[in-house]
Amino acid sequence: MTKPRVLIADSMSSQALASFEDRGVEAVQPGKLSEQELLDTIGDFDGLAIRSATKVTAELLEHAE
């Protein structure tokens, strides 16, 4: 069984990242992504973690699995 993967789209503390890992979730924080990069990438993940910099739009949700 593979671990669920979460894309961290905004800056988060190391404690936040550790919380995901402690729960068996692979947290990937690639750094600042353009809107197009986010659209191209979101389909590879099981979840998305944001704070306030990233706006979740209907178009983004359409690209999610």
C-alpha positions as semicolon CSV with decimal commas, in nm:
position;residue;x (nm);y (nm);z (nm)
1;M;0,000;0,000;0,000
2;T;0,136;0,340;-0,093
3;K;0,126;0,638;0,135
4;P;-0,120;0,912;0,045
5;R;0,051;1,218;-0,102
6;V;-0,033;1,578;-0,020
7;L;0,089;1,876;-0,216
8;I;0,185;2,163;0,012
9;A;0,118;2,465;-0,208
10;D;0,202;2,738;0,045
11;S;0,480;2,787;0,296
12;M;0,428;2,578;0,607
13;S;0,638;2,518;0,913
14;S;0,847;2,209;0,962
15;Q;0,603;2,115;1,241
16;A;0,315;2,112;0,991
17;L;0,514;1,891;0,757
18;A;0,604;1,659;1,044
19;S;0,234;1,629;1,134
20;F;0,162;1,487;0,790
21;E;0,457;1,248;0,806
22;D;0,362;1,135;1,158
23;R;0,025;1,030;1,018
24;G;0,174;0,833;0,730
25;V;0,116;1,099;0,466
26;E;0,391;1,198;0,224
27;A;0,400;1,578;0,222
28;V;0,561;1,736;-0,084
29;Q;0,648;2,105;-0,068
30;P;0,802;2,199;-0,406
31;G;0,815;2,572;-0,339
32;K;0,623;2,847;-0,515
33;L;0,428;2,707;-0,809
34;S;0,274;2,914;-1,086
35;E;-0,098;2,869;-1,146
36;Q;-0,019;2,655;-1,453
37;E;0,231;2,441;-1,262
38;L;-0,029;2,382;-0,993
39;L;-0,286;2,280;-1,254
40;D;-0,033;2,044;-1,416
41;T;0,072;1,891;-1,083
42;I;-0,242;1,857;-0,869
43;G;-0,357;1,537;-1,041
44;D;-0,055;1,350;-0,902
45;F;-0,166;1,403;-0,540
46;D;-0,434;1,277;-0,304
47;G;-0,470;1,608;-0,123
48;L;-0,379;1,975;-0,125
49;A;-0,271;2,181;0,176
50;I;-0,286;2,558;0,150
51;R;-0,284;2,861;0,375
52;S;-0,395;3,183;0,210
53;A;-0,160;3,246;-0,083
54;T;-0,304;2,973;-0,306
55;K;-0,657;3,019;-0,434
56;V;-0,853;2,699;-0,498
57;T;-1,064;2,757;-0,806
58;A;-1,316;2,541;-0,990
59;E;-1,056;2,493;-1,265
60;L;-0,802;2,364;-1,012
61;L;-1,056;2,119;-0,869
62;E;-1,130;1,993;-1,221
63;H;-0,762;1,896;-1,254
64;A;-0,761;1,705;-0,924
65;E;-0,825;1,331;-0,919
